[in-house]
Amino acid sequence: TWQKIKDLFDKDPKITVALDLFKNSGQQAAITAALNEARGRAFILLDSDLQLDPAELPMLVAEYDKGFDVVSGYRQNRRDSFWRILPSKIANMIMRRASQSRFRDFGCTFKIYNADLVRAFAFGPHRIFSNVDCIAAAQRQCEVPVTHYPRPFGKSGWTFRKLWTYNMDNIVRLTQRPFQILAVLCVIASGLFALRILSGFILPFKIMGEVTTGLLLNALFLVFLALLAVLSMIGEFTIRSFTTLHRIPAYIVRERISRVDAAPQDRVRDA
């Protein structure tokens, strides 16, 4: 609760800023709000669900000190259910293609980012933090194996629906190449169809036998599915363009508490 956060702020002088949002806007929105307040040369992210061990942070720092811009942990022996791992693997595959990297575990929040790299994207209420964007922009990147523990309390908020919604951004990034491939396939198919028609006038035999009703129905069904997929992608582009033009914020800060100096009693409230 917000009261517990304020209590922690008063007790721990290392906490410099505390934020209260108007509503629970999700993990990525919370990370974005925090990154906007963070200072320093590097940003460290870590989940608070006790499935990752903060004691392993020096392993990531050691790699970061070698000159990497993004250092990510990857859960080598993941302790989650099959129904939690399966959609995660699909999401990792999409994000790997979108970022053009070899990262194995995008979902592991245990990461260190070069602060200048993150700030260059100007993340905020109108553009939520994306680890795929940062990883795609960083040439010097690596992964470090980390220990993954069973979740001691509660359950993950990442459902299949939320993972799919989150990955729509990454799927949209992939659309330029698939549309190019689809265009090439259509040109090849139309060329082959034209050759088939011409062969009927030139060659003494037919390349393809009589076209049956069943074949036509199957062809129409495949064309319908392809058109539906293309229309769905166009609809996704349209909705995202509408949201961007109307500048609908992903989160809004209700109250901000900042520390002027190290003394917990000295603080400034913005409401």
QUIJOCOR-V463773 format. One line per field, one symbol per residue. ss: DSSP state (H for helix, E for strand, L for the rest). psi: psi as a letter, one per 40 degrees, with the letter a starting at -180 (. if undefined). burial: # if it has 24 or more other C-alpha atoms within 12 Angstrom, else .. A space follows every 10 residues. Layout:
ss=???
psi=???
burial=???
This chain:
ss=LHHHHHHHHH HLLLLLEEEE ELLLLLHHHH HHHHHHHLLL LEEEELLLLL LELHHHHHHH HHHHLLLLLE EEEEELLLLL LHHHHHHHHH HHHHHHHHHL LLLLLLLLLL EEEEHHHHHL LLLELLELLL HHHHHHHLLL EEEEEELELL LLLLLLLLLH HHHHHHHHHH HHHLHHHHHH HHHHHHHHHH HHHHHHHHHH HHLLLLLLLL LLHHHHHHHH HHHHHHHHHH HHHHHHHHHH HHHHHLLLLL LLEEEEEEEL LLLLLLEEEE L
psi=iddddddddd dheehdihih idiheidddd ddddddeiia eihhihieee eihdeedddd ddddeeeidh hiihgdghfi ideddddddd ddddddddef iehdgdeheg ihihdddddd efiadehihh ddddddehdh iiihhihhii hdiaiiegid ddddddeddd dddedddddd dddddddddd dddddddddd ddieihdhah hidddddddd dddddddddd dddddddddd dddddefhid ihhdihhihd aehdehihhh .
burial=.....#..## ....###### #.....#### ########.. .#####.... ####..#.## #.##...### #####..#.. ....#.#### #########. ########## #####.###. #.###.#### ########.# ########.. .....#.... ..#..##### ###.#..... .......... .......... .......... .......... .......... ..#....... .........# #.#..####. .......... .
